[in-house]
Amino acid sequence: MNGNLGDILVVVGNETINKTLLQILTSLEQQVRVVNEARQALALIGAGSFELVLFFAPLPDMTAQEFLARIKDTGGTDAVATIVIGDPDQGAELEQCLRAGADDFLITPISTGLLKARVQLVLEHKRLRHKHEHRIESEELLKIEHDIQIARRIQAGFLPETLPNPDGWNVAARFQPAREVAGDFYDAFMLSQNRRLGFVIADVVDKGVPAALFMALVRSLTRAFAQQNYSFNWADILETDTLAQPFARKQTRTIPSTGTMALKNAVQLTNNYITENHMQDNMFATLFFGMLDPATGQLAYINAGHNPPVIFDGKGNFKLELKPTNMAVGMMPDTKYSIEFAQIDPGDFIFCYTDGVTEARNAAGDFFMENRLFEVLARPIKTAQELVDQVYATLQDFVAGAVQFDDITMIALMRQPEDSGKP
């Protein structure tokens, strides 16, 4: 017969077993199985079939101590109780078995009352221990779950509750983590006496709690460095090249445009801090940081290895892809991040996203890909919120309930047409 949970396995070294012993064990209302070799018993124990093993020392194919050690190696001692049976002259061996992990012992000849008492006591002790361990494990799991929920709330606090919407613009974002905590983030805030809008989207190249901690570090550093007050001296001004005036045709040295110093320092100083203090963690983040002049639509940006944001016009025509200007933040010390420029005209929008968008997969394993994303971006829309909602809805229709493997993050900025009011 096959053993089930709660069955008793008896291991004897020969074909004979005291009929009285078998009758006593059977009377305990548990199934009993008898085998003759330790190896056969180990195979059954490894399958998780038995709650109690009684074995006679010595065994024909291994010592009692080796048998107990092999049970422990299979993980059986966590699920099975053991009682070793020996002759009166085997006291030393029985003591060694107890040290090796046996729960109890019996000496032949075995009395009916003592056998019943020992079996019931060992089984009750095992069940109580299992119940206690299960309770401890449940409490630990609840504590971990509680801590993760706190971490998720803290991480959510790093995302802006409301997004700035300068006159003539509207800004919207969407964030859907794949796990309880995420490695993606977005941010948007006003700078330079509200004359510039800074916005960031980033993706830590890892998953879970480590990525979430690194995300918090990168987000905090970029915002802190961007919001510092930087003072210029004339030596700095004279060394500034034409990046300060991106649309000038002549090589002239002029005062840096408002916000570019904050932009450059935000990315470069963040990279320097991480590579100086956390290089051993082998973690980095792709990041796009844009600095927008809402009055003119001029955009200064650094793309540190991130998915290229795209600019579309008001008619759904693709205009520009803002490709990486250097490697991800945290990869190499002393990386020099150069500033690039773009123009967002009335009616245009810029859409930024993480690879959780384009690499989302459906049940068949197909990726969403850029071509599907661009098809959505080309559809007519009136606001940035409508844009991110439309992309997310299309994405959900595509994956159709498949497991989300990566965080999904988007941020969009739309410039209103000149002949329209603020939505």
Order of alpha helices (4+ residues) and beta strands (2+ residues): beta-alpha-beta-alpha-beta-alpha-beta-alpha-beta-alpha-beta-beta-beta-alpha-alpha-alpha-beta-beta-beta-beta-beta-beta-alpha-alpha-alpha-beta
